[in-house]
Amino acid sequence: MAAPKPTFILCFDFDGTLINPEGDPVFHPVLGQMIQQLRSQGAAWVINTGRSLPQTIKGLAQHGIFMQPDYIIAQECDIYRPGIFKQWRDFGSWNRQARKAHERFVKDHQPSLTAIRELVEKQTKGEFLSGDYGELGIVGSTEEELDMICAFIDTHARQFPDIGYHRNGVYLRFSHSGYSKGTALSELARMLGMDASRCFAAGDNHNDLSMLNPLHARMIATPGNGLPPVKEHVLRHGGFVATKPASEGMIEALGHYFGARA
């Protein structure tokens, strides 16, 4: 018999939201119990992260989280689900579309990318990164320096709205603006027959802002260690700001929205 279709989504960022490497415990077991309880009531558990798929799977095992998520959104965009023998595979055509869009993005915006690269290399202590498969990014020497770089990128994005990026601390990765944690969450919800009213999303950093948006999730939260701009954003949109960090804060958030108790 096929498993019942999920009726709502629990979507969490990984680092800083589900886990706190400096905490004790790193992942609170009570949160795991609450997620399982809500799964029994129809929730699909989603990890939405900037990590790659292998890094996410490794991180779950490394931190003693042996529950398998129902879906993983990796590198802030690509949607995966478990396949045969628990091998993860693309869910739908979204990942293929995202890769094609990124290829077009790199090709169409060479002048802007060159100008950004020159700024980074000539006016900052940061580093402009390029990979073998078209990946482009920046590592700033400080968060304040990356603030300045992002402001410059935004001047280009105002002229070319498909210029996008994912920022986490001093790290930034370029992408087509149509493919983000937020749009991937909405696409997953669409494929599952839901809309934003059935989505809970939680995150702590700049790259989580796209999913902490009523367009993609009507129930939003950030842990106590969320960055000040993230907390301000969540409050401005009527969401929940926890008092405790990472998984302990997520226990608060699930209690707030679902009355969940382990």
C-alpha positions as CSV (number, residue, x, y, z in Angstrom):
1,M,0.0,0.0,0.0
2,A,1.3,3.4,-1.0
3,A,2.2,5.8,1.9
4,P,-0.4,8.5,2.5
5,K,0.3,11.8,0.8
6,P,1.7,14.5,3.2
7,T,-0.6,17.3,4.1
8,F,1.9,19.9,5.4
9,I,5.6,20.6,5.2
10,L,8.2,21.1,7.9
11,C,11.2,22.7,6.2
12,F,14.4,23.4,8.2
13,D,17.8,24.9,7.4
14,F,20.5,22.5,8.6
15,D,23.6,24.4,10.1
16,G,22.6,26.7,12.8
17,T,18.9,25.7,12.8
18,L,18.7,22.0,13.1
19,I,22.2,21.6,14.5
20,N,24.5,23.7,16.7
21,P,28.0,22.2,16.4
22,E,29.0,24.2,19.5
23,G,25.9,23.1,21.5
24,D,25.3,20.3,24.0
25,P,23.5,18.5,22.6
26,V,24.3,19.4,19.0
27,F,20.8,18.2,18.0
28,H,18.2,17.9,20.8
29,P,16.5,14.5,20.8
30,V,13.2,16.1,21.8
31,L,13.1,17.9,18.4
32,G,13.5,14.6,16.7
33,Q,10.6,13.2,18.7
34,M,8.5,16.2,17.8
35,I,9.3,15.9,14.1
36,Q,8.4,12.2,14.2
37,Q,5.1,13.0,16.0
38,L,4.2,15.5,13.3
39,R,5.2,13.1,10.5
40,S,2.7,10.7,11.9
41,Q,0.1,13.5,11.6
42,G,0.9,14.1,7.9
43,A,4.1,16.2,7.8
44,A,6.8,15.9,5.2
45,W,10.2,16.6,6.9
46,V,12.4,18.7,4.6
47,I,16.0,19.8,5.0
48,N,16.7,22.9,3.0
49,T,20.4,23.7,3.0
50,G,23.4,25.3,1.2
51,R,25.3,22.0,1.7
52,S,25.6,19.6,-1.2
53,L,23.6,16.4,-1.1
54,P,26.6,14.2,0.0
55,Q,27.5,16.8,2.7
56,T,24.0,16.8,4.0
57,I,23.8,13.1,4.3
58,K,27.2,13.0,5.9
59,G,26.2,15.7,8.4
60,L,23.1,13.8,9.5
61,A,25.2,10.8,10.4
62,Q,28.0,12.8,11.9
63,H,25.6,14.5,14.3
64,G,23.7,11.4,15.2
65,I,20.5,12.2,13.3
66,F,19.4,8.8,12.0
67,M,15.9,9.8,10.8
68,Q,15.9,10.0,7.1
69,P,14.3,13.2,5.8
70,D,11.4,12.9,3.3
71,Y,13.1,15.4,1.0
72,I,16.4,17.3,0.8
73,I,16.8,20.6,-0.9
74,A,20.6,20.9,-1.4
75,Q,22.8,23.8,-2.5
76,E,19.8,26.1,-1.8
77,C,18.0,24.8,-4.9
78,D,18.1,21.1,-5.9
79,I,15.2,18.9,-4.8
80,Y,15.9,15.2,-3.9
81,R,13.9,12.4,-2.5
82,P,14.9,8.9,-1.5
83,G,14.8,6.3,-4.2
84,I,15.3,2.5,-4.4
85,F,17.7,1.2,-1.7
86,K,17.6,4.7,-0.1
87,Q,19.6,6.3,-3.0
88,W,18.6,9.9,-3.4
89,R,17.5,11.1,-6.8
90,D,16.1,14.2,-8.5
91,F,12.4,14.9,-7.7
92,G,10.7,16.1,-10.8
93,S,12.3,18.3,-13.5
94,W,13.2,21.2,-11.3
95,N,16.9,20.4,-10.9
96,R,17.4,20.1,-14.6
97,Q,15.7,23.4,-15.2
98,A,17.8,25.1,-12.5
99,R,21.1,23.8,-14.0
100,K,20.1,25.1,-17.4
101,A,19.0,28.5,-15.9
102,H,22.4,28.8,-14.2
103,E,24.2,28.1,-17.4
104,R,22.2,30.8,-19.2
105,F,22.8,33.1,-16.2
106,V,26.6,32.8,-16.4
107,K,26.6,33.2,-20.2
108,D,24.2,36.2,-20.3
109,H,25.9,38.2,-17.5
110,Q,29.6,38.0,-18.3
111,P,30.0,41.9,-18.2
112,S,28.4,42.1,-14.8
113,L,30.3,39.1,-13.4
114,T,33.6,40.6,-14.8
115,A,32.9,43.9,-13.1
116,I,32.1,42.2,-9.8
117,R,35.2,40.1,-10.1
118,E,37.4,43.2,-10.7
119,L,35.9,44.9,-7.7
120,V,36.6,41.9,-5.5
121,E,40.2,41.4,-6.7
122,K,41.2,45.1,-6.9
123,Q,39.3,46.7,-4.0
124,T,38.9,44.1,-1.4
125,K,40.8,41.3,0.5
126,G,38.2,38.8,-0.6
127,E,38.5,36.1,-3.2
128,F,36.4,35.5,-6.4
129,L,35.9,31.7,-6.9
130,S,35.1,29.8,-10.0
131,G,34.6,26.0,-10.4
132,D,35.0,23.5,-13.1
133,Y,31.2,23.2,-13.6
134,G,30.3,26.9,-13.8
135,E,30.0,27.5,-10.1
136,L,30.8,31.1,-9.1
137,G,31.2,32.6,-5.7
138,I,33.0,35.0,-3.4
139,V,34.7,34.6,0.0
140,G,34.9,37.9,1.8
141,S,37.6,38.7,4.4
142,T,34.9,40.0,6.8
143,E,31.1,40.2,6.8
144,E,31.4,44.0,6.5
145,E,33.4,43.6,3.4
146,L,30.9,41.2,1.9
147,D,28.2,43.7,2.8
148,M,29.9,46.2,0.5
149,I,30.4,43.6,-2.2
150,C,26.7,42.6,-2.0
151,A,25.7,46.3,-2.3
152,F,27.7,46.5,-5.6
153,I,26.1,43.2,-6.9
154,D,22.7,44.6,-6.1
155,T,23.3,47.6,-8.4
156,H,23.7,45.1,-11.2
157,A,20.7,43.0,-10.1
158,R,18.5,46.1,-10.2
159,Q,19.3,46.3,-13.9
160,F,19.2,42.5,-14.5
161,P,16.7,41.0,-12.1
162,D,17.8,37.4,-12.7
163,I,21.2,38.1,-11.1
164,G,20.9,36.3,-7.7
165,Y,23.1,35.0,-5.0
166,H,23.0,32.9,-1.8
167,R,24.9,34.4,1.2
168,N,26.0,32.6,4.3
169,G,28.4,34.5,6.6
170,V,31.4,35.6,4.5
171,Y,30.5,33.1,1.7
172,L,28.5,33.9,-1.4
173,R,27.4,31.7,-4.3
174,F,25.9,33.2,-7.5
175,S,22.8,31.8,-9.0
176,H,19.8,32.6,-11.2
177,S,17.4,34.6,-8.9
178,G,14.5,32.3,-9.8
179,Y,16.1,29.4,-8.1
180,S,16.5,29.7,-4.3
181,K,15.6,28.0,-1.1
182,G,12.2,29.8,-1.3
183,T,11.3,28.9,-4.9
184,A,12.5,25.3,-4.4
185,L,10.2,25.0,-1.3
186,S,7.3,26.3,-3.3
187,E,8.0,23.9,-6.2
188,L,8.2,21.0,-3.7
189,A,4.9,22.1,-2.2
190,R,3.3,22.3,-5.7
191,M,4.4,18.8,-6.6
192,L,2.9,17.6,-3.3
193,G,-0.4,19.4,-4.0
194,M,0.1,22.1,-1.4
195,D,0.6,25.9,-1.1
196,A,2.4,28.3,1.2
197,S,-0.4,28.0,3.8
198,R,0.7,24.4,4.5
199,C,4.4,25.2,4.8
200,F,6.5,25.8,7.9
201,A,10.0,27.1,7.3
202,A,12.9,27.9,9.7
203,G,16.4,29.3,9.2
204,D,19.0,31.5,10.8
205,N,21.1,33.1,8.0
206,H,21.0,35.4,5.0
207,N,20.5,32.5,2.6
208,D,17.3,31.5,4.4
209,L,15.5,34.8,3.8
210,S,14.1,33.6,0.5
211,M,12.2,30.8,2.2
212,L,11.2,32.8,5.2
213,N,8.7,34.6,3.0
214,P,4.9,34.3,3.1
215,L,5.0,33.7,-0.7
216,H,6.7,30.3,0.1
217,A,5.8,29.6,3.8
218,R,3.0,31.2,5.9
219,M,4.5,29.7,9.1
220,I,8.1,31.0,9.6
221,A,10.6,30.9,12.4
222,T,14.2,31.6,13.4
223,P,16.1,30.2,16.4
224,G,17.6,32.4,19.1
225,N,20.9,32.4,17.2
226,G,19.4,33.8,14.0
227,L,21.2,36.8,12.6
228,P,19.6,40.2,13.6
229,P,18.4,40.9,10.0
230,V,16.8,37.5,9.9
231,K,15.0,38.1,13.2
232,E,13.8,41.5,12.0
233,H,12.5,39.9,8.8
234,V,10.7,37.1,10.6
235,L,9.0,39.6,13.1
236,R,8.1,41.9,10.3
237,H,6.2,39.1,8.5
238,G,4.4,37.9,11.7
239,G,6.7,34.9,12.3
240,F,8.1,33.4,15.5
241,V,11.5,34.2,17.0
242,A,12.7,31.6,19.5
243,T,14.7,32.4,22.6
244,K,16.9,29.3,22.4
245,P,19.5,28.4,19.8
246,A,19.2,25.9,16.9
247,S,17.3,22.7,17.7
248,E,16.2,23.9,21.1
249,G,14.7,27.0,19.4
250,M,13.0,24.7,16.9
251,I,11.3,22.9,19.8
252,E,9.8,26.3,20.8
253,A,8.8,27.0,17.2
254,L,7.0,23.7,16.6
255,G,5.2,24.2,19.9
256,H,4.2,27.6,18.9
257,Y,2.7,26.6,15.5
258,F,1.5,23.1,16.1
259,G,1.2,22.7,19.9
260,A,3.6,19.8,19.4
261,R,4.8,18.1,22.5
262,A,7.2,15.2,22.7
